[in-house]
Amino acid sequence: MAEMTVELVAVERRLWSGTATLVSAQTTEGEIGIMYGHEPVLGQLVEAGVVAITTGEGDRVVAAVHGGFLSVTGTSVTILAESADFAGDIDVEAAKAVLAETQDDLEAIAIAKGRLRAVERA
């Protein structure tokens, strides 16, 4: 299967870079799946979304992303997120606590929900 170059970058750091056979992301237009040769597209990522990458070795990388953009060419995908966390690095209990204790901070609630979704999809 043909591979493409993928970069997952958050404002504070580059999370992942390598080759992949499939990338899926949640955009404001809906969920998109991208394989090698996809038509060029620029999409806005949803707040509290999930990005899943199937690497060239067949591993799966899942991250919670909060806002940002997705840029696709026929041979590459670049994901520029405002913030992002690998599903394996997420503290599930802390995210649940935010949901249980926070009522006014809508952004914190959205981020916590996105983190829990990423853990579920990993």
Residue pairs with C-beta under 8 A, 6 or more apart in sequence:
1 21
1 36
2 21
2 35
2 36
2 37
3 19
3 20
3 21
3 36
3 56
4 19
4 20
4 21
4 23
4 34
4 35
4 36
4 74
4 75
4 76
4 77
5 17
5 18
5 19
5 75
5 76
5 77
6 16
6 17
6 18
6 19
6 20
6 23
6 53
6 76
6 77
6 78
6 79
7 14
7 16
7 17
7 76
7 77
7 78
7 79
8 14
8 15
8 16
8 17
8 51
8 53
8 61
8 63
8 65
8 79
8 81
8 84
9 15
9 78
9 79
9 80
9 81
10 65
10 68
10 81
10 82
10 83
10 84
11 81
11 82
11 83
12 83
15 63
15 84
15 86
16 53
16 61
16 63
16 86
18 55
18 56
19 55
19 56
20 53
20 54
20 55
20 56
20 77
21 35
21 36
21 54
21 55
21 56
22 33
22 34
22 35
22 52
22 53
22 54
23 33
23 34
23 51
23 52
23 53
23 54
23 77
23 79
24 31
24 32
24 33
24 34
24 51
24 52
25 31
25 32
25 34
25 43
25 45
25 49
25 50
25 51
25 52
25 65
25 70
25 79
26 32
26 45
26 46
26 49
26 50
26 51
27 43
27 44
27 45
27 46
27 49
27 70
28 43
28 44
28 45
28 46
29 43
32 41
32 43
32 70
34 72
34 77
36 74
36 75
37 74
37 75
38 72
38 74
39 72
39 74
40 72
40 73
40 74
41 70
41 71
41 72
42 69
42 70
42 71
42 72
43 69
43 70
43 72
44 68
44 69
44 70
45 51
45 65
45 67
45 68
45 69
45 70
45 79
45 81
46 67
47 66
47 67
47 107
47 110
47 114
48 64
48 66
48 110
48 111
48 113
48 114
48 115
48 117
49 64
49 65
49 66
49 114
49 117
50 62
50 63
50 64
50 65
50 114
50 117
50 118
50 121
51 62
51 63
51 65
51 79
51 81
51 84
52 60
52 61
52 62
52 121
53 60
53 61
53 62
54 60
55 61
60 122
61 86
62 86
62 87
62 118
62 121
62 122
63 81
63 84
63 85
63 86
63 87
63 118
64 84
64 85
64 87
64 90
64 111
64 114
64 115
64 117
64 118
64 119
65 79
65 81
65 82
65 83
65 84
65 114
66 81
66 82
66 83
66 84
66 110
66 111
66 114
67 81
67 82
67 83
68 79
68 80
68 81
68 82
68 84
69 79
69 80
70 77
70 78
70 79
70 80
71 77
71 78
71 79
71 80
83 111
85 115
85 118
87 118
87 119
87 121
87 122
88 122
90 115
90 116
90 118
90 119
92 115
92 116
92 119
95 112
95 113
95 115
95 116
95 119
96 112
96 116
98 108
98 109
98 111
98 112
99 109
99 112
99 113
99 116
102 108
102 109
102 112
